[in-house]
Amino acid sequence: MDIEELKTFVEIADAGGITPAARRLGVSKSIVSRRLARLEADLGVRLLSRSNRGATLTEAGTVFQVYAANVCNEMNMAIQKILPARKTA
């Protein structure tokens, strides 16, 4: 599992589906679907229930989304903390 997969999953959950997440991320639906599939395979659990009308989070997806969002937020904060040091080095 990598951070891009987590970010993609969080975006899917926030956007309400794969298509709107792909638009927000500026990537194709197939990339979003692949990242989600890899994450679900790594975890061994379905995070989204897909239907003709879109996708909804499973119970596991709802729980995991909270933690994945926290990880992504922490990574973003860590990156922001080191950016000034990185620019002057």
VMD Tcl script that builds the backbone (N, CA, C; Angstrom):
set m [mol new atoms 267]
animate dup $m
set s [atomselect $m all]
$s set {name element resname resid chain x y z} {
  {N N MET 1 A 0.856 -1.164 0.000}
  {CA C MET 1 A 0.000 0.000 0.000}
  {C C MET 1 A 0.904 1.230 0.000}
  {N N ASP 2 A 0.530 2.206 -0.807}
  {CA C ASP 2 A 1.321 3.436 -0.834}
  {C C ASP 2 A 0.419 4.645 -0.609}
  {N N ILE 3 A 1.048 5.780 -0.411}
  {CA C ILE 3 A 0.310 6.993 -0.071}
  {C C ILE 3 A -0.632 7.427 -1.187}
  {N N GLU 4 A -0.268 7.194 -2.450}
  {CA C GLU 4 A -1.161 7.565 -3.552}
  {C C GLU 4 A -2.450 6.759 -3.508}
  {N N GLU 5 A -2.346 5.491 -3.130}
  {CA C GLU 5 A -3.553 4.670 -2.999}
  {C C GLU 5 A -4.439 5.204 -1.877}
  {N N LEU 6 A -3.812 5.573 -0.752}
  {CA C LEU 6 A -4.586 6.133 0.359}
  {C C LEU 6 A -5.246 7.447 -0.038}
  {N N LYS 7 A -4.473 8.334 -0.677}
  {CA C LYS 7 A -5.029 9.619 -1.116}
  {C C LYS 7 A -6.194 9.405 -2.078}
  {N N THR 8 A -6.030 8.464 -2.972}
  {CA C THR 8 A -7.085 8.178 -3.948}
  {C C THR 8 A -8.332 7.661 -3.248}
  {N N PHE 9 A -8.165 6.753 -2.305}
  {CA C PHE 9 A -9.314 6.228 -1.567}
  {C C PHE 9 A -10.032 7.342 -0.810}
  {N N VAL 10 A -9.280 8.202 -0.148}
  {CA C VAL 10 A -9.885 9.312 0.588}
  {C C VAL 10 A -10.659 10.219 -0.371}
  {N N GLU 11 A -10.098 10.459 -1.530}
  {CA C GLU 11 A -10.774 11.305 -2.523}
  {C C GLU 11 A -12.054 10.632 -3.017}
  {N N ILE 12 A -12.017 9.321 -3.234}
  {CA C ILE 12 A -13.217 8.590 -3.649}
  {C C ILE 12 A -14.305 8.743 -2.589}
  {N N ALA 13 A -13.929 8.562 -1.343}
  {CA C ALA 13 A -14.892 8.671 -0.239}
  {C C ALA 13 A -15.454 10.084 -0.151}
  {N N ASP 14 A -14.587 11.094 -0.272}
  {CA C ASP 14 A -15.026 12.488 -0.174}
  {C C ASP 14 A -15.879 12.909 -1.372}
  {N N ALA 15 A -15.494 12.444 -2.564}
  {CA C ALA 15 A -16.190 12.850 -3.790}
  {C C ALA 15 A -17.466 12.046 -4.026}
  {N N GLY 16 A -17.567 10.891 -3.397}
  {CA C GLY 16 A -18.766 10.084 -3.556}
  {C C GLY 16 A -18.719 9.089 -4.703}
  {N N GLY 17 A -17.534 8.844 -5.236}
  {CA C GLY 17 A -17.425 7.849 -6.293}
  {C C GLY 17 A -16.133 7.970 -7.074}
  {N N ILE 18 A -15.919 6.996 -7.945}
  {CA C ILE 18 A -14.689 6.924 -8.725}
  {C C ILE 18 A -14.614 8.033 -9.770}
  {N N THR 19 A -15.697 8.265 -10.488}
  {CA C THR 19 A -15.684 9.276 -11.545}
  {C C THR 19 A -15.423 10.679 -10.998}
  {N N PRO 20 A -16.155 11.114 -9.963}
  {CA C PRO 20 A -15.854 12.452 -9.439}
  {C C PRO 20 A -14.460 12.535 -8.806}
  {N N ALA 21 A -13.993 11.444 -8.216}
  {CA C ALA 21 A -12.642 11.434 -7.643}
  {C C ALA 21 A -11.598 11.585 -8.742}
  {N N ALA 22 A -11.808 10.907 -9.853}
  {CA C ALA 22 A -10.875 11.015 -10.979}
  {C C ALA 22 A -10.824 12.449 -11.497}
  {N N ARG 23 A -11.978 13.087 -11.580}
  {CA C ARG 23 A -12.020 14.487 -12.017}
  {C C ARG 23 A -11.242 15.375 -11.060}
  {N N ARG 24 A -11.478 15.212 -9.766}
  {CA C ARG 24 A -10.796 16.028 -8.752}
  {C C ARG 24 A -9.286 15.814 -8.775}
  {N N LEU 25 A -8.881 14.557 -8.979}
  {CA C LEU 25 A -7.454 14.229 -8.975}
  {C C LEU 25 A -6.773 14.547 -10.301}
  {N N GLY 26 A -7.565 14.730 -11.340}
  {CA C GLY 26 A -7.010 15.016 -12.658}
  {C C GLY 26 A -6.365 13.818 -13.309}
  {N N VAL 27 A -6.907 12.635 -13.016}
  {CA C VAL 27 A -6.407 11.393 -13.615}
  {C C VAL 27 A -7.592 10.624 -14.195}
  {N N SER 28 A -7.294 9.578 -14.932}
  {CA C SER 28 A -8.366 8.787 -15.545}
  {C C SER 28 A -9.068 7.907 -14.512}
  {N N LYS 29 A -10.297 7.517 -14.860}
  {CA C LYS 29 A -11.048 6.610 -13.997}
  {C C LYS 29 A -10.322 5.290 -13.836}
  {N N SER 30 A -9.639 4.838 -14.888}
  {CA C SER 30 A -8.946 3.554 -14.804}
  {C C SER 30 A -7.798 3.610 -13.786}
  {N N ILE 31 A -7.126 4.745 -13.693}
  {CA C ILE 31 A -6.054 4.882 -12.698}
  {C C ILE 31 A -6.645 4.836 -11.293}
  {N N VAL 32 A -7.731 5.552 -11.086}
  {CA C VAL 32 A -8.397 5.556 -9.780}
  {C C VAL 32 A -8.862 4.143 -9.428}
  {N N SER 33 A -9.467 3.456 -10.383}
  {CA C SER 33 A -9.946 2.083 -10.150}
  {C C SER 33 A -8.791 1.143 -9.822}
  {N N ARG 34 A -7.678 1.288 -10.537}
  {CA C ARG 34 A -6.507 0.440 -10.282}
  {C C ARG 34 A -5.938 0.671 -8.891}
  {N N ARG 35 A -5.823 1.934 -8.511}
  {CA C ARG 35 A -5.304 2.242 -7.175}
  {C C ARG 35 A -6.212 1.664 -6.098}
  {N N LEU 36 A -7.516 1.803 -6.289}
  {CA C LEU 36 A -8.466 1.252 -5.327}
  {C C LEU 36 A -8.359 -0.265 -5.268}
  {N N ALA 37 A -8.270 -0.903 -6.415}
  {CA C ALA 37 A -8.160 -2.369 -6.458}
  {C C ALA 37 A -6.902 -2.850 -5.744}
  {N N ARG 38 A -5.776 -2.151 -5.939}
  {CA C ARG 38 A -4.534 -2.533 -5.256}
  {C C ARG 38 A -4.674 -2.380 -3.748}
  {N N LEU 39 A -5.296 -1.285 -3.319}
  {CA C LEU 39 A -5.492 -1.059 -1.887}
  {C C LEU 39 A -6.383 -2.134 -1.289}
  {N N GLU 40 A -7.484 -2.439 -1.961}
  {CA C GLU 40 A -8.384 -3.487 -1.464}
  {C C GLU 40 A -7.678 -4.840 -1.445}
  {N N ALA 41 A -6.859 -5.124 -2.440}
  {CA C ALA 41 A -6.114 -6.386 -2.476}
  {C C ALA 41 A -5.109 -6.450 -1.327}
  {N N ASP 42 A -4.406 -5.344 -1.089}
  {CA C ASP 42 A -3.440 -5.309 0.009}
  {C C ASP 42 A -4.118 -5.524 1.359}
  {N N LEU 43 A -5.285 -4.927 1.523}
  {CA C LEU 43 A -6.006 -5.039 2.788}
  {C C LEU 43 A -6.794 -6.343 2.902}
  {N N GLY 44 A -7.143 -6.917 1.764}
  {CA C GLY 44 A -7.940 -8.139 1.769}
  {C C GLY 44 A -9.395 -7.905 2.136}
  {N N VAL 45 A -9.873 -6.699 1.846}
  {CA C VAL 45 A -11.255 -6.350 2.186}
  {C C VAL 45 A -11.787 -5.354 1.161}
  {N N ARG 46 A -13.102 -5.415 0.898}
  {CA C ARG 46 A -13.740 -4.458 -0.010}
  {C C ARG 46 A -14.006 -3.166 0.748}
  {N N LEU 47 A -13.600 -2.063 0.166}
  {CA C LEU 47 A -13.818 -0.760 0.779}
  {C C LEU 47 A -15.017 -0.046 0.177}
  {N N LEU 48 A -15.352 -0.431 -1.051}
  {CA C LEU 48 A -16.476 0.180 -1.753}
  {C C LEU 48 A -17.413 -0.881 -2.285}
  {N N SER 49 A -18.685 -0.577 -2.225}
  {CA C SER 49 A -19.697 -1.415 -2.844}
  {C C SER 49 A -20.109 -0.703 -4.120}
  {N N ARG 50 A -19.871 -1.329 -5.252}
  {CA C ARG 50 A -20.142 -0.706 -6.546}
  {C C ARG 50 A -21.486 -1.165 -7.098}
  {N N SER 51 A -22.180 -0.233 -7.747}
  {CA C SER 51 A -23.451 -0.559 -8.397}
  {C C SER 51 A -23.595 0.316 -9.631}
  {N N ASN 52 A -24.706 0.140 -10.330}
  {CA C ASN 52 A -24.966 0.956 -11.528}
  {C C ASN 52 A -25.081 2.439 -11.179}
  {N N ARG 53 A -25.468 2.726 -9.958}
  {CA C ARG 53 A -25.694 4.104 -9.532}
  {C C ARG 53 A -24.457 4.750 -8.919}
  {N N GLY 54 A -23.369 4.032 -8.870}
  {CA C GLY 54 A -22.153 4.595 -8.287}
  {C C GLY 54 A -21.543 3.657 -7.270}
  {N N ALA 55 A -20.914 4.251 -6.278}
  {CA C ALA 55 A -20.234 3.456 -5.260}
  {C C ALA 55 A -20.514 4.039 -3.884}
  {N N THR 56 A -20.651 3.152 -2.924}
  {CA C THR 56 A -20.813 3.570 -1.535}
  {C C THR 56 A -19.784 2.831 -0.700}
  {N N LEU 57 A -19.386 3.459 0.386}
  {CA C LEU 57 A -18.429 2.824 1.276}
  {C C LEU 57 A -19.064 1.627 1.973}
  {N N THR 58 A -18.298 0.561 2.089}
  {CA C THR 58 A -18.724 -0.567 2.899}
  {C C THR 58 A -18.500 -0.190 4.363}
  {N N GLU 59 A -18.890 -1.044 5.264}
  {CA C GLU 59 A -18.640 -0.789 6.683}
  {C C GLU 59 A -17.135 -0.655 6.935}
  {N N ALA 60 A -16.363 -1.555 6.333}
  {CA C ALA 60 A -14.908 -1.483 6.471}
  {C C ALA 60 A -14.367 -0.196 5.850}
  {N N GLY 61 A -14.922 0.200 4.720}
  {CA C GLY 61 A -14.505 1.427 4.051}
  {C C GLY 61 A -14.772 2.657 4.886}
  {N N THR 62 A -15.901 2.675 5.574}
  {CA C THR 62 A -16.250 3.797 6.435}
  {C C THR 62 A -15.256 3.929 7.578}
  {N N VAL 63 A -14.909 2.820 8.195}
  {CA C VAL 63 A -13.929 2.826 9.290}
  {C C VAL 63 A -12.558 3.220 8.759}
  {N N PHE 64 A -12.142 2.600 7.658}
  {CA C PHE 64 A -10.800 2.834 7.119}
  {C C PHE 64 A -10.636 4.269 6.622}
  {N N GLN 65 A -11.702 4.877 6.107}
  {CA C GLN 65 A -11.620 6.227 5.572}
  {C C GLN 65 A -11.157 7.221 6.624}
  {N N VAL 66 A -11.624 7.085 7.843}
  {CA C VAL 66 A -11.232 8.001 8.920}
  {C C VAL 66 A -9.726 7.932 9.140}
  {N N TYR 67 A -9.197 6.723 9.233}
  {CA C TYR 67 A -7.762 6.548 9.482}
  {C C TYR 67 A -6.926 6.958 8.262}
  {N N ALA 68 A -7.396 6.618 7.070}
  {CA C ALA 68 A -6.668 6.981 5.851}
  {C C ALA 68 A -6.609 8.500 5.707}
  {N N ALA 69 A -7.702 9.181 6.007}
  {CA C ALA 69 A -7.721 10.646 5.932}
  {C C ALA 69 A -6.734 11.236 6.934}
  {N N ASN 70 A -6.670 10.670 8.127}
  {CA C ASN 70 A -5.719 11.145 9.137}
  {C C ASN 70 A -4.283 10.959 8.675}
  {N N VAL 71 A -3.983 9.812 8.084}
  {CA C VAL 71 A -2.630 9.553 7.578}
  {C C VAL 71 A -2.276 10.563 6.495}
  {N N CYS 72 A -3.185 10.798 5.571}
  {CA C CYS 72 A -2.936 11.756 4.487}
  {C C CYS 72 A -2.729 13.161 5.034}
  {N N ASN 73 A -3.545 13.540 6.009}
  {CA C ASN 73 A -3.390 14.860 6.621}
  {C C ASN 73 A -2.047 14.987 7.332}
  {N N GLU 74 A -1.644 13.959 8.042}
  {CA C GLU 74 A -0.352 13.976 8.735}
  {C C GLU 74 A 0.799 14.077 7.744}
  {N N MET 75 A 0.693 13.349 6.631}
  {CA C MET 75 A 1.734 13.431 5.602}
  {C C MET 75 A 1.811 14.837 5.019}
  {N N ASN 76 A 0.672 15.434 4.748}
  {CA C ASN 76 A 0.648 16.796 4.206}
  {C C ASN 76 A 1.259 17.788 5.187}
  {N N MET 77 A 0.946 17.629 6.476}
  {CA C MET 77 A 1.516 18.524 7.480}
  {C C MET 77 A 3.026 18.331 7.586}
  {N N ALA 78 A 3.486 17.095 7.534}
  {CA C ALA 78 A 4.923 16.816 7.602}
  {C C ALA 78 A 5.648 17.434 6.410}
  {N N ILE 79 A 5.066 17.311 5.247}
  {CA C ILE 79 A 5.668 17.887 4.034}
  {C C ILE 79 A 5.741 19.402 4.154}
  {N N GLN 80 A 4.669 20.017 4.649}
  {CA C GLN 80 A 4.668 21.472 4.823}
  {C C GLN 80 A 5.724 21.917 5.835}
  {N N LYS 81 A 5.962 21.118 6.858}
  {CA C LYS 81 A 6.969 21.457 7.868}
  {C C LYS 81 A 8.378 21.436 7.297}
  {N N ILE 82 A 8.656 20.518 6.374}
  {CA C ILE 82 A 10.019 20.407 5.860}
  {C C ILE 82 A 10.269 21.261 4.629}
  {N N LEU 83 A 9.222 21.753 3.977}
  {CA C LEU 83 A 9.427 22.529 2.757}
  {C C LEU 83 A 10.349 23.736 2.958}
  {N N PRO 84 A 10.166 24.562 3.987}
  {CA C PRO 84 A 11.088 25.693 4.145}
  {C C PRO 84 A 12.528 25.242 4.338}
  {N N ALA 85 A 12.752 24.165 5.072}
  {CA C ALA 85 A 14.103 23.656 5.295}
  {C C ALA 85 A 14.686 23.113 3.981}
  {N N ARG 86 A 13.859 22.488 3.197}
  {CA C ARG 86 A 14.311 21.907 1.938}
  {C C ARG 86 A 14.694 22.992 0.940}
  {N N LYS 87 A 13.951 24.110 0.929}
  {CA C LYS 87 A 14.215 25.191 -0.021}
  {C C LYS 87 A 15.522 25.917 0.295}
  {N N THR 88 A 15.870 26.040 1.578}
  {CA C THR 88 A 17.070 26.778 1.946}
  {C C THR 88 A 18.309 25.908 1.960}
  {N N ALA 89 A 18.133 24.622 1.934}
  {CA C ALA 89 A 19.295 23.711 1.989}
  {C C ALA 89 A 20.007 23.607 0.671}
}
mol reanalyze $m
mol bondsrecalc $m
mol representation Tube
mol addrep $m
